[in-house]
Amino acid sequence: MILSLIIGVILIIVSFTLKNNENPLSKFANLFRIFGFVVILIGLLSSVFKQIDAGKVGVKSLYGNVQPDILESGLHIVNPLLDITVFDIQTQNYTMSAIHEEGAQEGDDAIRVLSNDGLEVIIDLTVLYKVLPTEAPKILKGIGQDYTDKIVRPVTRTRIRDNAVYYDAVALYSTKREEFQQRIFKSIEDDFKKRGLVLEQLLIRNINLPSSVKASIESKINAEQDAQKMTFVLQKEKQEAERKRVEAQGIADYQRIISSGLTDKQLQYEQIKAQKEIATSSNAKIIFMGKGSAPVILSDK
């Protein structure tokens, strides 16, 4: 708007200057004057209508005084003297990583903390947050638009260091990782809330330990896996031995039952049944060897 007003005023001044001088361009003086008024009018209209995009809010200020009410997304008619500062109220993320070009800042931006056993632990982290719309005027007045560098980054790094001292390095890497994440989320959430920000999620992407500690943990894990494997093998062998014992017991019981209940008459009956089955076969031949003797049975098979 200011640029339009300046250009319009210059054109009007030029028009009056040309009109009062004998100049070949004096015939265009009225045209310059009209064009100057049009530029001023366009500037005023553009400053009266203000569009706020979706996912954003506008904060009004007049000569440095921030007004408490905000402009929602849409088209608004405002005082042309107002200065409108647009705030993004959508979810934003800030990543601090040891991997170059992966974080919000170039280079190694991971958080280095000391655990309660005096070891340095390197943490990669992503913070998901957003601006509370009703608190946008407060943020503009007390912090400014660079709230990421003034609040999000320093508060997050400080709270993580403050809470890491309650855990040893191995616990942070394994068993207490979830508990640690919940603890720092609560403390950071409270700090953000006081400053008009909403913490949506805190993601611990990676925890790196000193190489000596990592080697010790891997050795312990391998030993535990070997012990679990050996336990499984022993259980399997025990089950196999139990199966064989049951099988042997069953055979022994069967033989005992047969030997105790089998008589000569029963054996003779079983023999006759077998001979009868052979005799009824189409390929069998029966030869009688004399009176009182058992028959001899020949078969083609």
Summary of the structure (lengths in Angstrom):
residues: 301
radius of gyration: 46.9
end to end distance: 116.2
largest distance: 166.0
contacts: 801
relative contact order: 0.07
helix: 54%
strand: 23%
